[in-house]
Amino acid sequence: MDHEESPEFDPAVTEKLMAAYDIILTGLNEDPEREGLSKTPERAAKAMQYLTKGYEEDGEAILRSAMFKEDYSEMVIVKDIELYSLCEHHLLPFFGKAHVAYIPNGYIVGLSKIPRVIDVFARRLQVQERLTDQILHCLQKTLNPQGVAIVIEAQHMCMMMRGVQKQNSLTTTSAFTGAFQQVETRTEFLTLIGTKLH
């Protein structure tokens, strides 16, 4: 199994975030110096940088790096793509799956690039609705296909751990462009990914 190289972190950003986490721990009446917490500010600072690394990445450039001329003009679907993001309202995770389709218009893209684009936008402070639109528009703008479709199904820890505490709730968002705005094409996509939108 290939392992991703250890990410490099900006020391100045790490120091700033460490100081903030130290204040948070103190504000919770915890002792940041005790054994279990002494390295937590540094770990949390690096984790937060990793979880928001999408700000430093360019989804359009990722797609352009693997675009190929091709006459294929049928639906291309990549489904059940795992995604992990942070809700910008409470800084708690939401996670689930994305299903993406496009109908080529002279160009196809390497299939591994679609999950990478999802990561670019998911690794930011997000709301699911915006995440859905950002992925859709990146694919539409870069590939200029006949249409793009995306459905995201996610569970939100801000609903599951706090507030209404509904453990089995699932939030579904969708967006469509071009050919997928036609009922027949959209229905075919939703049938193939096994999702019903009411």
N, C-alpha and C positions, 0 to 999 in steps of 0.2 A: 504494500500500500504506500502510495506517495504521501508524504506529509508536507504541508505548507511550511515554508521557512518562517522562522520566528519574525514577527513584524518589528520594524524599527519605529521607535516612538520619539517624538520631538521632546527633548529634555525640558525645555521651557514650559511647554504645555503640560507635561507630566507634573512638574513642580507646582504649577498653578492649580491643577485639579487635585493634587494631593492635599494642598492647603485647604481647599474647599471641603474635601471629604473629612479632613481632620475636624473642621468646624461642625460638620453634620454630626459626626460621632459625639463630639462634646455636647452639642445641642440635644442629643438623645440621652444625656446623662450617662454616657459610656466613658470609659477610660481608654483613650486611643493608645496608651502606652502598655496596656495589659497584653499578655502573650498572644492571645488569639486575634487581637486587633492591631498589633504593632506594625504589621506590614499591609494591613487592609487598605489604607489610603493609596499606597503605590499600586497595589493590585487593581483596585477599583479605577484608578486613573488610567491605567493601561487598558483595562477592559472597556472603559467608555470610549477611548480613542479607537479601539478595534471595532466596536459596535457602531461607530459613526464614521468609519473610514470612507463611506460612499461620497462624502463631500469632496474628497480629493480625486475621485474617479469620474471618467467621462463615458457615459453609456454609448453615445454616438460613435466615439472613437473605437470602442470595443466592437461594435457592429461593423464599422467600415474596415476593420482589420481582417475580416473574414467574409467579405461579400464576393459572390461569384456570379457571372453571367450565366443564366440558365433559362430555357424556354418553358420550364415546368410552370403550370398555372393552376394547379389544384391546391386544395387546402393543406397546409403544413401545421401540424399540432404538436406542441410539447406540453404534456400535462403532468400533474402531480409534482410540480417543482416546489421543493421545500423553501419556505422563506421565514426569516426571523427579523423582526424590527422592534423599534422602541416607540411607544406611544408618546407623543410630545406633550401630552397633558399631565401625565403622572410619571414619566420616565420608567414605565413598566413595560415588559415585553408583550408583543403580540406575535403570533406565529401561526403558520398554516401552510396552505398550498396555493400555487398559482397555476392556471391553465391558460396557455397562450396559443393563438393560431394566427396565421397570416396567409394571404393568397398572393403569391409572387407576381411581380409585374416586370419581368426581365432579370431580376436578381433574386438569388437565395442567399441565406446566411448560414454559416456553420452552426449546427444545432447547439453546441456547448455555449455559444455566445448569448443565447436567450436567457438561460439561468444566470449568467454573469451580469447581464443588464438588470435583471430583477434584484440581484444583490447590491448593485450600485445604488439603487433608489431605496431599497429596504434598509441599508446600513446608514440611515440618517434618522433624525427625529421626525416621526411621520404621523399621519392619520391614514387609515386604510383607503379612504376615498381618493386622497391626493396621490398616494402610491400607485393606485390603479391607473389613474390618468397619466402620471409621469411615464410609466412603462409603455402605455399605449402610444403616447405622442412621440416618444423616442423611436419606437419601431416604425411608426408611420412616417416620421420626418426623414429617417435615415434610409429605409429600404424603399420608400414610396411604393408600397404594394397596392394591390387592388382593395385591400381592406385588412384590418387588424381586429382581433377579438381577445379580450382578457376577462377572466373571472378569478377573483381571489376569495378564498374561504379561510377565515382566520378566527382564532380564539384570542381573547384579550384578557390579560392578567388583571387589568384595572377593573374589569367586570367580575372576574372569577375570585379575586383575592380581597377586593374591597367593594364598597358601594352595594350593589344589588346581590353580589356573591352568587351568581348563577353559573354553576360549574359546567354545564353542558351547552352553553350558548355558543352559537356560531354566527359570525357576521360575514355576509356575502356581498361583494361589490362586483360590478361588471361595467365594461365600456366597449363600444364597438365603433368602427369607422368603415366607410366605403361599403363594400359588398356585404359586410356583416350587418348592415342596417336593414337589409332585406330579410323578411321573416324566414324564408326558406333556408337561406344560408346560415342565419343565426341559429335556427332550430337544429340544423345538421351538426353544427359545432357543439351545441349544448347536449345533444344526444350522444355524440362521440365521447365527450368528457364525463358523461353520466351525471350531469347537474340539471336540476330543475329550478328555474327562476320564476317566482310567482309574481 
